Amino acid sequence: MHNVHITFLGPKGTYSHLASHKYANNYFNTFIESTCCKFYLILKKVESGQADYAIVPIENSSSGSIKEIYELLARTELYIIGEIILPIEHCMLVSPNTHLHQIETIYSHAQPFQQCSLFMKNFSTCQLKYTLSTAAAMTQVASLQSSKVAAIGSEEGGKYYNLQVIARNISNKNPNTTRFIILSKEAQEVDSETPAKTTLLLSQKKKSRCLIDPLLILRRQNIITHLRSRYANKQLWEDFFYLDLKNHLTTSAMQHYLIKIKDFSRSMRILGCYPRDKQDELPDQLPIKKTIQ
């Protein structure tokens, strides 16, 4: 059996890296990890067979959906085979012997800056520099060895770069969590006794109301956990919907719902049926979140 190859947004020390370790340690004895600097390159590695699994963040409890991932899911043939809900504990990280009042420049990815915007008001005079990942920010701070710079990232990630925590729990909301999905070329069979989610990609003509009735049926059955909408291509005059259902694909009830949805949709693709993360404590009654781009 070949070594399992997992790819994620890198370099090492990112939250994606921590999520990949959590997933791999749960399922594999040994694994190979590789980093990418762009989300589309992560998916491309799996599509081309260079990697077995891709792990990407799809939404954060504070800053919401990651739009680029939803756009990529509409263009890939990969399947969702799992999810990980990872606590995001943002810290301000610095080189040794640095004090808060010395900091003039702060490095991080756009998401942490957004998720820590209230804390960042304390540093309104500092220059913010955006990086491709939190690990890239930590790498930059570590290389500069200056008391005037800091990075926002995880305490565990900072250990890779010999950085110290100067401020903890700086997110706007606590707990702050990110949901990651695991993608593979092959769909996964999930035991019928395993708590599962099913994710669908639907399309309909713009301004059409044909999907409202089946979605209301699902809502009344209390199995919708998330609903997202995207304009995939304005010239096609078509709406795309991503629907997470708190149910197993093989149940008779789900098959009944799928027939109803398919009858009212222009197209429907099952992106995956996969085990729910054990830390998924979403309430039974979730408001439907509709995001239009």
Contacts in CASP RR format, 6 or more apart in sequence:
PFRMAT RR
TARGET T0000
AUTHOR 0000-0000-0000
METHOD contacts of the structure
MODEL  1
MHNVHITFLGPKGTYSHLASHKYANNYFNTFIESTCCKFYLILKKVESGQ
ADYAIVPIENSSSGSIKEIYELLARTELYIIGEIILPIEHCMLVSPNTHL
HQIETIYSHAQPFQQCSLFMKNFSTCQLKYTLSTAAAMTQVASLQSSKVA
AIGSEEGGKYYNLQVIARNISNKNPNTTRFIILSKEAQEVDSETPAKTTL
LLSQKKKSRCLIDPLLILRRQNIITHLRSRYANKQLWEDFFYLDLKNHLT
TSAMQHYLIKIKDFSRSMRILGCYPRDKQDELPDQLPIKKTIQ
3 30 0 8 1.000
3 31 0 8 1.000
3 32 0 8 1.000
4 24 0 8 1.000
4 28 0 8 1.000
4 30 0 8 1.000
4 31 0 8 1.000
4 32 0 8 1.000
4 52 0 8 1.000
4 53 0 8 1.000
5 31 0 8 1.000
5 32 0 8 1.000
5 33 0 8 1.000
5 34 0 8 1.000
5 50 0 8 1.000
5 51 0 8 1.000
5 52 0 8 1.000
5 53 0 8 1.000
6 20 0 8 1.000
6 23 0 8 1.000
6 24 0 8 1.000
6 31 0 8 1.000
6 32 0 8 1.000
6 33 0 8 1.000
6 34 0 8 1.000
6 51 0 8 1.000
6 52 0 8 1.000
6 53 0 8 1.000
6 54 0 8 1.000
6 55 0 8 1.000
7 33 0 8 1.000
7 34 0 8 1.000
7 35 0 8 1.000
7 36 0 8 1.000
7 42 0 8 1.000
7 45 0 8 1.000
7 46 0 8 1.000
7 50 0 8 1.000
7 51 0 8 1.000
7 53 0 8 1.000
7 54 0 8 1.000
7 55 0 8 1.000
8 14 0 8 1.000
8 16 0 8 1.000
8 17 0 8 1.000
8 19 0 8 1.000
8 20 0 8 1.000
8 33 0 8 1.000
8 35 0 8 1.000
8 36 0 8 1.000
8 42 0 8 1.000
8 54 0 8 1.000
8 55 0 8 1.000
8 56 0 8 1.000
9 16 0 8 1.000
9 35 0 8 1.000
9 36 0 8 1.000
9 37 0 8 1.000
9 38 0 8 1.000
9 39 0 8 1.000
9 42 0 8 1.000
9 56 0 8 1.000
9 57 0 8 1.000
9 132 0 8 1.000
9 133 0 8 1.000
10 16 0 8 1.000
10 17 0 8 1.000
10 35 0 8 1.000
10 36 0 8 1.000
10 37 0 8 1.000
10 132 0 8 1.000
10 133 0 8 1.000
10 135 0 8 1.000
10 136 0 8 1.000
11 17 0 8 1.000
11 35 0 8 1.000
11 133 0 8 1.000
11 135 0 8 1.000
11 136 0 8 1.000
11 139 0 8 1.000
12 33 0 8 1.000
12 35 0 8 1.000
12 135 0 8 1.000
12 157 0 8 1.000
12 160 0 8 1.000
13 134 0 8 1.000
13 135 0 8 1.000
13 138 0 8 1.000
13 154 0 8 1.000
13 156 0 8 1.000
13 157 0 8 1.000
13 158 0 8 1.000
13 160 0 8 1.000
14 133 0 8 1.000
14 134 0 8 1.000
14 135 0 8 1.000
14 157 0 8 1.000
15 57 0 8 1.000
15 86 0 8 1.000
15 88 0 8 1.000
15 134 0 8 1.000
15 153 0 8 1.000
15 154 0 8 1.000
15 178 0 8 1.000
16 55 0 8 1.000
16 56 0 8 1.000
16 57 0 8 1.000
16 133 0 8 1.000
16 180 0 8 1.000
17 33 0 8 1.000
17 35 0 8 1.000
17 135 0 8 1.000
17 157 0 8 1.000
18 86 0 8 1.000
18 154 0 8 1.000
18 156 0 8 1.000
18 157 0 8 1.000
19 55 0 8 1.000
19 57 0 8 1.000
19 84 0 8 1.000
19 86 0 8 1.000
19 178 0 8 1.000
19 180 0 8 1.000
20 33 0 8 1.000
20 55 0 8 1.000
21 33 0 8 1.000
22 84 0 8 1.000
22 86 0 8 1.000
23 53 0 8 1.000
23 55 0 8 1.000
23 82 0 8 1.000
23 84 0 8 1.000
23 180 0 8 1.000
23 182 0 8 1.000
24 31 0 8 1.000
24 33 0 8 1.000
34 45 0 8 1.000
34 50 0 8 1.000
34 51 0 8 1.000
36 42 0 8 1.000
36 45 0 8 1.000
37 132 0 8 1.000
37 133 0 8 1.000
38 132 0 8 1.000
39 56 0 8 1.000
39 68 0 8 1.000
39 69 0 8 1.000
39 72 0 8 1.000
40 72 0 8 1.000
42 54 0 8 1.000
42 55 0 8 1.000
42 56 0 8 1.000
43 54 0 8 1.000
43 56 0 8 1.000
43 72 0 8 1.000
43 76 0 8 1.000
43 78 0 8 1.000
43 183 0 8 1.000
45 51 0 8 1.000
45 54 0 8 1.000
46 52 0 8 1.000
46 53 0 8 1.000
46 54 0 8 1.000
46 78 0 8 1.000
46 183 0 8 1.000
46 184 0 8 1.000
46 185 0 8 1.000
47 76 0 8 1.000
47 77 0 8 1.000
47 78 0 8 1.000
47 185 0 8 1.000
49 185 0 8 1.000
52 184 0 8 1.000
53 81 0 8 1.000
53 182 0 8 1.000
53 183 0 8 1.000
53 184 0 8 1.000
54 78 0 8 1.000
54 182 0 8 1.000
54 183 0 8 1.000
54 184 0 8 1.000
55 84 0 8 1.000
55 180 0 8 1.000
55 181 0 8 1.000
55 182 0 8 1.000
55 183 0 8 1.000
56 66 0 8 1.000
56 69 0 8 1.000
56 180 0 8 1.000
56 181 0 8 1.000
56 183 0 8 1.000
57 66 0 8 1.000
57 69 0 8 1.000
57 178 0 8 1.000
57 179 0 8 1.000
57 180 0 8 1.000
58 65 0 8 1.000
58 66 0 8 1.000
58 69 0 8 1.000
58 70 0 8 1.000
58 179 0 8 1.000
58 180 0 8 1.000
58 181 0 8 1.000
59 65 0 8 1.000
59 66 0 8 1.000
59 178 0 8 1.000
59 179 0 8 1.000
59 226 0 8 1.000
60 66 0 8 1.000
60 88 0 8 1.000
60 111 0 8 1.000
60 115 0 8 1.000
60 176 0 8 1.000
60 177 0 8 1.000
60 178 0 8 1.000
60 179 0 8 1.000
61 173 0 8 1.000
61 175 0 8 1.000
61 176 0 8 1.000
61 177 0 8 1.000
61 178 0 8 1.000
62 88 0 8 1.000
62 114 0 8 1.000
62 115 0 8 1.000
62 171 0 8 1.000
62 172 0 8 1.000
62 173 0 8 1.000
62 176 0 8 1.000
63 111 0 8 1.000
63 114 0 8 1.000
63 115 0 8 1.000
65 228 0 8 1.000
65 289 0 8 1.000
65 291 0 8 1.000
66 111 0 8 1.000
67 230 0 8 1.000
67 291 0 8 1.000
67 293 0 8 1.000
69 181 0 8 1.000
70 228 0 8 1.000
70 230 0 8 1.000
70 242 0 8 1.000
71 230 0 8 1.000
71 232 0 8 1.000
73 201 0 8 1.000
73 242 0 8 1.000
73 271 0 8 1.000
74 201 0 8 1.000
74 230 0 8 1.000
74 232 0 8 1.000
74 240 0 8 1.000
76 183 0 8 1.000
77 185 0 8 1.000
78 183 0 8 1.000
78 184 0 8 1.000
78 185 0 8 1.000
79 183 0 8 1.000
79 184 0 8 1.000
79 185 0 8 1.000
79 186 0 8 1.000
79 187 0 8 1.000
79 188 0 8 1.000
79 271 0 8 1.000
79 272 0 8 1.000
80 181 0 8 1.000
80 182 0 8 1.000
80 183 0 8 1.000
80 199 0 8 1.000
80 271 0 8 1.000
80 272 0 8 1.000
80 274 0 8 1.000
81 182 0 8 1.000
81 183 0 8 1.000
81 184 0 8 1.000
81 186 0 8 1.000
81 187 0 8 1.000
81 188 0 8 1.000
81 272 0 8 1.000
81 274 0 8 1.000
82 181 0 8 1.000
82 182 0 8 1.000
82 188 0 8 1.000
82 274 0 8 1.000
82 275 0 8 1.000
82 277 0 8 1.000
83 179 0 8 1.000
83 180 0 8 1.000
83 181 0 8 1.000
83 182 0 8 1.000
83 197 0 8 1.000
83 274 0 8 1.000
83 275 0 8 1.000
83 276 0 8 1.000
83 277 0 8 1.000
83 280 0 8 1.000
84 179 0 8 1.000
84 180 0 8 1.000
84 182 0 8 1.000
84 277 0 8 1.000
85 177 0 8 1.000
85 178 0 8 1.000
85 179 0 8 1.000
85 180 0 8 1.000
85 277 0 8 1.000
85 279 0 8 1.000
85 280 0 8 1.000
86 177 0 8 1.000
86 178 0 8 1.000
86 179 0 8 1.000
86 180 0 8 1.000
87 175 0 8 1.000
87 176 0 8 1.000
87 177 0 8 1.000
88 115 0 8 1.000
88 154 0 8 1.000
88 171 0 8 1.000
88 176 0 8 1.000
88 177 0 8 1.000
88 178 0 8 1.000
89 154 0 8 1.000
89 155 0 8 1.000
89 168 0 8 1.000
89 169 0 8 1.000
89 171 0 8 1.000
89 176 0 8 1.000
90 112 0 8 1.000
90 115 0 8 1.000
90 116 0 8 1.000
90 152 0 8 1.000
90 153 0 8 1.000
90 154 0 8 1.000
90 169 0 8 1.000
90 170 0 8 1.000
90 171 0 8 1.000
90 176 0 8 1.000
91 152 0 8 1.000
91 153 0 8 1.000
91 154 0 8 1.000
91 155 0 8 1.000
91 165 0 8 1.000
91 166 0 8 1.000
91 167 0 8 1.000
91 168 0 8 1.000
91 169 0 8 1.000
91 170 0 8 1.000
92 100 0 8 1.000
92 106 0 8 1.000
92 119 0 8 1.000
92 150 0 8 1.000
92 151 0 8 1.000
92 152 0 8 1.000
92 165 0 8 1.000
92 166 0 8 1.000
92 167 0 8 1.000
92 170 0 8 1.000
93 138 0 8 1.000
93 141 0 8 1.000
93 150 0 8 1.000
93 151 0 8 1.000
93 152 0 8 1.000
93 153 0 8 1.000
93 155 0 8 1.000
93 158 0 8 1.000
93 161 0 8 1.000
93 163 0 8 1.000
93 164 0 8 1.000
93 165 0 8 1.000
93 166 0 8 1.000
94 103 0 8 1.000
94 141 0 8 1.000
94 147 0 8 1.000
94 149 0 8 1.000
94 150 0 8 1.000
94 151 0 8 1.000
94 163 0 8 1.000
94 164 0 8 1.000
94 166 0 8 1.000
95 141 0 8 1.000
95 142 0 8 1.000
95 144 0 8 1.000
95 145 0 8 1.000
95 146 0 8 1.000
95 147 0 8 1.000
95 149 0 8 1.000
95 162 0 8 1.000
95 163 0 8 1.000
95 164 0 8 1.000
96 162 0 8 1.000
96 164 0 8 1.000
97 147 0 8 1.000
98 147 0 8 1.000
98 150 0 8 1.000
98 164 0 8 1.000
98 166 0 8 1.000
99 147 0 8 1.000
99 166 0 8 1.000
100 166 0 8 1.000
100 167 0 8 1.000
102 147 0 8 1.000
102 148 0 8 1.000
103 123 0 8 1.000
103 126 0 8 1.000
103 147 0 8 1.000
103 148 0 8 1.000
103 149 0 8 1.000
103 150 0 8 1.000
104 126 0 8 1.000
104 127 0 8 1.000
104 148 0 8 1.000
104 149 0 8 1.000
105 126 0 8 1.000
105 127 0 8 1.000
105 128 0 8 1.000
105 129 0 8 1.000
105 148 0 8 1.000
105 149 0 8 1.000
105 150 0 8 1.000
106 120 0 8 1.000
106 123 0 8 1.000
106 126 0 8 1.000
106 127 0 8 1.000
106 128 0 8 1.000
106 129 0 8 1.000
106 149 0 8 1.000
106 150 0 8 1.000
106 151 0 8 1.000
106 152 0 8 1.000
107 129 0 8 1.000
107 130 0 8 1.000
107 131 0 8 1.000
107 136 0 8 1.000
107 137 0 8 1.000
107 138 0 8 1.000
107 140 0 8 1.000
107 141 0 8 1.000
107 149 0 8 1.000
107 150 0 8 1.000
107 151 0 8 1.000
107 152 0 8 1.000
108 128 0 8 1.000
108 130 0 8 1.000
108 131 0 8 1.000
108 134 0 8 1.000
108 137 0 8 1.000
108 151 0 8 1.000
108 152 0 8 1.000
108 153 0 8 1.000
109 130 0 8 1.000
109 131 0 8 1.000
109 132 0 8 1.000
109 133 0 8 1.000
109 134 0 8 1.000
109 136 0 8 1.000
109 137 0 8 1.000
110 130 0 8 1.000
112 134 0 8 1.000
112 152 0 8 1.000
112 153 0 8 1.000
113 120 0 8 1.000
113 128 0 8 1.000
113 130 0 8 1.000
113 152 0 8 1.000
115 171 0 8 1.000
115 172 0 8 1.000
115 173 0 8 1.000
115 176 0 8 1.000
116 152 0 8 1.000
116 170 0 8 1.000
116 171 0 8 1.000
116 172 0 8 1.000
117 172 0 8 1.000
118 172 0 8 1.000
119 167 0 8 1.000
119 170 0 8 1.000
119 171 0 8 1.000
119 172 0 8 1.000
120 128 0 8 1.000
129 137 0 8 1.000
129 140 0 8 1.000
131 137 0 8 1.000
131 140 0 8 1.000
134 151 0 8 1.000
134 152 0 8 1.000
134 153 0 8 1.000
134 154 0 8 1.000
134 157 0 8 1.000
135 157 0 8 1.000
135 160 0 8 1.000
135 161 0 8 1.000
137 151 0 8 1.000
137 152 0 8 1.000
137 153 0 8 1.000
138 151 0 8 1.000
138 153 0 8 1.000
138 157 0 8 1.000
138 158 0 8 1.000
138 160 0 8 1.000
138 161 0 8 1.000
138 163 0 8 1.000
139 161 0 8 1.000
140 149 0 8 1.000
140 151 0 8 1.000
141 149 0 8 1.000
141 150 0 8 1.000
141 151 0 8 1.000
141 161 0 8 1.000
141 163 0 8 1.000
142 161 0 8 1.000
142 162 0 8 1.000
142 163 0 8 1.000
150 166 0 8 1.000
151 163 0 8 1.000
152 170 0 8 1.000
155 165 0 8 1.000
155 168 0 8 1.000
177 279 0 8 1.000
179 277 0 8 1.000
182 274 0 8 1.000
187 270 0 8 1.000
187 272 0 8 1.000
187 273 0 8 1.000
188 272 0 8 1.000
188 273 0 8 1.000
188 274 0 8 1.000
190 196 0 8 1.000
190 248 0 8 1.000
190 249 0 8 1.000
190 273 0 8 1.000
190 274 0 8 1.000
190 275 0 8 1.000
192 248 0 8 1.000
192 250 0 8 1.000
192 251 0 8 1.000
194 248 0 8 1.000
194 275 0 8 1.000
195 275 0 8 1.000
195 276 0 8 1.000
196 247 0 8 1.000
196 248 0 8 1.000
196 249 0 8 1.000
196 273 0 8 1.000
196 274 0 8 1.000
196 275 0 8 1.000
196 276 0 8 1.000
197 225 0 8 1.000
197 244 0 8 1.000
197 245 0 8 1.000
197 246 0 8 1.000
197 247 0 8 1.000
197 273 0 8 1.000
197 274 0 8 1.000
197 275 0 8 1.000
197 276 0 8 1.000
198 244 0 8 1.000
198 245 0 8 1.000
198 247 0 8 1.000
198 248 0 8 1.000
198 249 0 8 1.000
198 254 0 8 1.000
198 270 0 8 1.000
198 272 0 8 1.000
198 273 0 8 1.000
199 242 0 8 1.000
199 243 0 8 1.000
199 244 0 8 1.000
199 245 0 8 1.000
199 270 0 8 1.000
199 271 0 8 1.000
199 272 0 8 1.000
199 273 0 8 1.000
199 274 0 8 1.000
200 241 0 8 1.000
200 242 0 8 1.000
200 243 0 8 1.000
200 245 0 8 1.000
200 258 0 8 1.000
200 261 0 8 1.000
200 268 0 8 1.000
200 269 0 8 1.000
200 270 0 8 1.000
200 271 0 8 1.000
201 240 0 8 1.000
201 241 0 8 1.000
201 242 0 8 1.000
201 243 0 8 1.000
201 268 0 8 1.000
201 269 0 8 1.000
201 271 0 8 1.000
202 211 0 8 1.000
202 240 0 8 1.000
202 241 0 8 1.000
202 242 0 8 1.000
202 243 0 8 1.000
202 261 0 8 1.000
202 265 0 8 1.000
202 266 0 8 1.000
202 267 0 8 1.000
202 268 0 8 1.000
203 232 0 8 1.000
203 238 0 8 1.000
203 239 0 8 1.000
203 240 0 8 1.000
203 241 0 8 1.000
203 265 0 8 1.000
203 266 0 8 1.000
203 267 0 8 1.000
203 268 0 8 1.000
204 210 0 8 1.000
204 211 0 8 1.000
204 238 0 8 1.000
204 239 0 8 1.000
204 241 0 8 1.000
204 264 0 8 1.000
204 265 0 8 1.000
204 266 0 8 1.000
205 237 0 8 1.000
205 238 0 8 1.000
205 239 0 8 1.000
205 266 0 8 1.000
206 231 0 8 1.000
206 237 0 8 1.000
206 238 0 8 1.000
206 239 0 8 1.000
208 239 0 8 1.000
210 264 0 8 1.000
210 265 0 8 1.000
211 241 0 8 1.000
211 261 0 8 1.000
211 264 0 8 1.000
211 265 0 8 1.000
213 264 0 8 1.000
214 257 0 8 1.000
214 260 0 8 1.000
214 261 0 8 1.000
214 263 0 8 1.000
214 264 0 8 1.000
215 224 0 8 1.000
215 227 0 8 1.000
215 243 0 8 1.000
215 261 0 8 1.000
217 257 0 8 1.000
217 260 0 8 1.000
218 224 0 8 1.000
218 243 0 8 1.000
218 245 0 8 1.000
218 257 0 8 1.000
218 261 0 8 1.000
219 288 0 8 1.000
221 253 0 8 1.000
221 257 0 8 1.000
222 246 0 8 1.000
222 284 0 8 1.000
222 285 0 8 1.000
223 245 0 8 1.000
223 246 0 8 1.000
223 247 0 8 1.000
223 257 0 8 1.000
224 243 0 8 1.000
224 244 0 8 1.000
224 245 0 8 1.000
224 246 0 8 1.000
224 286 0 8 1.000
224 288 0 8 1.000
225 244 0 8 1.000
225 245 0 8 1.000
225 246 0 8 1.000
225 282 0 8 1.000
225 286 0 8 1.000
226 242 0 8 1.000
226 243 0 8 1.000
226 244 0 8 1.000
226 286 0 8 1.000
226 288 0 8 1.000
226 289 0 8 1.000
227 241 0 8 1.000
227 242 0 8 1.000
227 243 0 8 1.000
227 244 0 8 1.000
227 288 0 8 1.000
227 289 0 8 1.000
227 290 0 8 1.000
228 241 0 8 1.000
228 242 0 8 1.000
228 289 0 8 1.000
228 290 0 8 1.000
228 291 0 8 1.000
229 239 0 8 1.000
229 240 0 8 1.000
229 241 0 8 1.000
229 242 0 8 1.000
229 290 0 8 1.000
229 291 0 8 1.000
229 292 0 8 1.000
230 239 0 8 1.000
230 240 0 8 1.000
230 241 0 8 1.000
230 242 0 8 1.000
230 291 0 8 1.000
230 292 0 8 1.000
230 293 0 8 1.000
231 238 0 8 1.000
231 239 0 8 1.000
231 240 0 8 1.000
231 292 0 8 1.000
231 293 0 8 1.000
232 238 0 8 1.000
232 240 0 8 1.000
238 266 0 8 1.000
242 271 0 8 1.000
243 261 0 8 1.000
245 254 0 8 1.000
245 257 0 8 1.000
246 276 0 8 1.000
247 253 0 8 1.000
247 254 0 8 1.000
247 257 0 8 1.000
248 254 0 8 1.000
248 273 0 8 1.000
249 270 0 8 1.000
249 272 0 8 1.000
249 273 0 8 1.000
250 273 0 8 1.000
258 268 0 8 1.000
258 270 0 8 1.000
261 268 0 8 1.000
262 268 0 8 1.000
END
